[in-house]
């Protein structure tokens, strides 16, 4: 069973319908405006739905993703010609290139173990002075994975009828869950089996990982309306904004 979730053309074709534009994208667009960001990097940009809307004549936007099938869609969408698309991962972030680095759509949870720490180091290297990285993650105390199982449910998609079955494991000692899915595209007589792993991290773990990479949490929100996160079990979402630790220290010294 291989991880083809973001590489298969059938799954890429239905990605936008399953992950539509919404309040999460509004939040990242508003953050870009608030920062007057002249250069934005969207890491794990997928099909570029958010990325293309960040593009503007006076702004440089870079979209990075490891799946060629996703970038193929991204490059063809309206506004896609204003984005520089790069096939790969965080090592493609240029040094001191970005006022804002975005990881949307649970991208941070797909980056596991050492790769997560390496990614944060690449992000630190890529931020300009006063630059910000923003991403969302799931609060493990809310146990969202319990609701991620499906049993042979059939629905209509852009590429015909799809019957889906998903089995999700409980987190291991590192907070990593495994989602095994069977995707039967009935009209195309195509069966795609996918195994994905996602890592749930507590806020304390995220803060410590960011700190080890030279980053400091500026804000953490519980929703896209920027309500402060308090750590309660009924707050399933954590939206983190972080800056260079040096910048944070300088701001504290001025207060």
N, C-alpha and C positions, 0 to 999 in steps of 0.2 A: 504494500500500500504506500503510495508516494504522496508527497505534498504538492499537489498540482493546483491548489486553490486559486493562485494568482497567475498561473502560467497557461492554463487551458483556455482556448478561445471561447468555448461554450460558457464557462464560468465568468470569464472576463466580460462577455456580452451581457450578462444579467447583473453585473456588479452595480451599475448605477441605479437600477430599479430597486435593488435591495438596500442601497445606501444613498438615499436621495439627499439633495440639498436641504438644509434645515437650520435650526438654531445653533448647531455646532459650527457650521460654516459661517453663520452670521457673527458669532463670537470672534473667530479668527480674522474675519474681514475688519471688524471694528477695532480689534487690537492693532492690526496693521495701520489703520487710519490714526489711531491714538498715538502711535509711535512715529508717525510720518515716515514709515519704513521705506527706504530707497532701494533696499535689496532684501529679498525674501527667499529663503530656501525651504521648500516643502519636501521633507524627507519621508519616503514611503508614500509618494503622491498618488499611487494607484492610477486610475483612469483620468486623473487631473481635473475632476469636477470643481473642487475648491481651487486648485492651483490656477486654472485659467481665469477665474474671477478675480484673482489677486493681481493679475497683470494690468499694467497701465503704461502709457507712453513715457512717463517720467520715472519708471520703476523697473528694476531688474528682478525677474522671477526665475528661479531654477527649480525644476521638479526632478527628484531622484527616486528611482524605484528599481528593484531587482528583476521585475517581470516584464519581459518584452511585449507580451500580449496586452498588458495594461497600458504601456507607453504608446503602443500602436493606436489605441483608442484615444489616448490623451492628445496626441499630436494632431488628430483630425477634428477635435471638437472646436467650436467657436472660441476664438481667443488663443487657441493652442499655438498659433504661429508667433505669439508674443512671449512664449515661454521657452527657456532652454531646457530640453529634456535630456537626462543622463541616465543610462542604464547601469545600475550598480547600487552600492550602499553608502554608508556615511563617510568612507574614505574619500569620496568624490566632493565633499564639502571643501571649498577653497578656504585657505587661511584668512581670517579677519575679513570675510566677505559679506557677512549677513547682519542686518539690523534685527531680523526676526527669523528664527528657525522653528518650523511647525512640524509636529508629528500628530496627525489627526487620525480618527477612525481606529483607535486602539492599536496604532502602530507600535507604541512603546511596549505593549504586552506581547507582541510577536517577537521581540528581540530578547533572547534568553541568555542568562548566565554571563560569561565573560564578554560576549558580543555586546551586551547592554552596556557594560562598563566601558568598553572600547568605543562604542557609539557616543557615549557622553563625553569622552575625551575629544573625539572628533568635533562634537558640537562646541565644546569650550574653545577649541582652536579656531573654529569657523566664525565665532561671534565677534562683531566689532565692539569697540568700547560702548558701553550702555546697551548692547544688544541683549535680546531676550529669547529664550527658548520656551515654547508653550506646548503642552501635550495633555492628553487625558489618559486616565487609567481607572480601573475598577477597584472599589474598596472591597478587599477580600472578606471583611466582616459581613457584607451584604449577601455573600454566597450566590452571586448571579448565575454561576455555572449550573445550579440546580434546575434552571428554567431553559437550558439549552439543548434539551433532548427532544427529538421528533420521531414519530413512528409512521413511516410510509405515507407521508402527507403529499398530496398531489396539487399542483397549482399551475396556472398558465403563466408563461414567461415570454420574453421577446424572441426566444428561439423555440417556442412550443411548450408542450406539457412537461413538467418536471415533477418527478416523485422523489422525495427526500427522506432519508432516515439518518438521524444523528445520535450517537452515543457519546456522552461526556463523562470523563472520569472525575473523581474528587482530586483536589490538589495534592501533590506529593510534598515532601518536607521543604522543598524550595518554592512552593506555591504554584507549581506548574501543573496545568491540566492538559489532557489530551482529548481532542474532539475528532472522532472517527465518523466520516460521513460517506454515504452512498448516494450519488446523484444520478438518477435515471432520466435521461432526456428521451422521453417515450417516442416522440415523433421522429427523432433522428436515429433511434435505436443505438444510443450512445450511453455507456455507463462509466461514470468517473468516480473513483474512490479516492478520498482525500483524508489524510491524517494531519491535523494541525496541533501545535502546542502553543499555549499562551501562559504567561507568568503573571500571577497575581502578587502584587507587592503592597505591603502596608505603607502608609504615609511616612512612618519613621524610616523604613527601608529606602524609600525614594529619596527622602531628604539626605540620608547618609550616603547613598550612591552619588547623588548630585554633588555633595560636599567633597567626596573623594576625587571627583573630576574637576574641582575648582569652581563649582557653581553654588549659588545660594538661592533658596526659595524666596521669591518676592511676594507671591500670592498663591493661595490654594482655594479653589472655589468648589462648591457642591453642585452647581448647576451652571447652565450657559448664561444665566442672568447675573452671574458674579455674586452669588450669595456665599459668604464665607463658609468653608468646610470646618466642621467641629469634631469629626471623627465618630459620629453616631452610626449605629448599625443601619439606620434607615436613610443613610446618605450613600447610595450606590456608586456615585461618580466622584472622582477627584480630578480637577482641572488645575494643573500646576504651571506656574510661571516662574522662571528662574533666570538669574543674571550672574555675571561673573562675581565670584566671592570678593575680589578686590573692589569692584564697583559697590557692592553691598556694604563693605567696611567703610568706604569713603563716604557713603550716604549717611551711615550711622555717626561718623565723626563730625559731620556738618550739623547734626541735630543736637 
